[in-house]
């Protein structure tokens, strides 16, 4: 059984906490798969991805408005920042 939690499973605070644990574990066990491995790089990518996330939603036709804050949007932004260049 996988401990990974997809952003699509994030619907409330408790599932967001599980997602954060999964994200942290993914980083600790697979640092090489992350684009941004320093705090500075991650925060820079987090800022940029938070600005661009609506384009991501529009491109994949998710029908999500990033201007309406939800636990899912927060999770998508954090996950996106792990790989955003």
C-alpha distance (Angstrom), angle and dihedral (degrees) to the residues before:
residue distance angle dihedral
X1 . . .
X2 3.78 . .
X3 3.80 122.0 .
X4 3.79 92.0 -155.3
X5 3.78 115.2 118.5
X6 3.80 117.1 -154.9
X7 3.78 119.8 -141.2
X8 3.81 87.0 -120.9
X9 3.81 87.4 66.8
X10 3.81 93.1 55.9
X11 3.79 107.3 103.4
X12 3.80 104.8 138.8
X13 3.81 143.3 9.7
X14 3.81 94.7 -79.5
X15 3.80 93.8 51.8
X16 3.83 88.7 45.3
X17 3.81 88.9 55.8
X18 3.82 89.9 50.6
X19 3.81 88.8 49.1
X20 3.83 90.8 51.6
X21 3.79 90.3 51.5
X22 3.80 89.9 49.9
X23 3.82 91.5 47.7
X24 3.80 91.8 49.9
X25 3.79 92.5 47.0
X26 3.79 90.1 48.7
X27 3.78 89.9 53.4
X28 3.80 94.3 46.8
X29 3.81 93.2 48.0
X30 3.83 99.4 37.2
X31 3.80 108.8 25.5
X32 3.80 89.4 152.3
X33 3.81 91.4 66.5
X34 3.80 92.2 58.5
X35 3.79 119.3 89.4
X36 3.82 93.7 -157.7
X37 3.78 112.4 46.8
X38 3.81 101.4 159.5
X39 3.78 123.4 71.1
X40 3.78 91.2 -120.8
X41 3.82 93.2 51.8
X42 3.80 91.7 44.1
X43 3.82 93.1 50.4
X44 3.81 91.1 47.9
X45 3.81 90.2 50.9
X46 3.81 90.4 44.6
X47 3.79 90.4 55.8
X48 3.81 92.9 46.8
X49 3.81 94.7 44.6
X50 3.81 92.3 47.9
X51 3.80 85.9 56.6
X52 3.84 93.5 47.0
X53 3.82 102.6 36.7
X54 3.82 93.7 98.9
X55 3.80 88.7 61.3
X56 3.81 88.9 53.5
X57 3.80 91.1 52.3
X58 3.80 91.9 46.4
X59 3.82 92.5 49.0
X60 3.78 94.3 52.8
X61 3.81 94.4 37.8
X62 3.80 96.0 -123.9
X63 3.79 94.0 149.9
X64 3.79 92.0 -135.5
X65 3.79 121.7 143.2
X66 3.82 106.5 -144.3
X67 3.80 89.8 -160.5
X68 3.80 89.0 69.4
X69 3.81 103.9 74.9
X70 3.79 115.5 -134.4
X71 3.78 134.4 158.8
X72 3.81 86.9 -108.3
X73 3.81 93.4 55.7
X74 3.81 90.1 49.3
X75 3.81 90.2 50.6
X76 3.82 92.3 48.1
X77 3.81 90.7 51.1
X78 3.81 93.0 49.6
X79 3.79 92.9 46.8
X80 3.80 91.4 45.7
X81 3.80 91.6 51.8
X82 3.80 90.2 58.1
X83 3.81 90.2 67.0
X84 3.81 105.9 18.5
X85 3.80 115.4 118.2
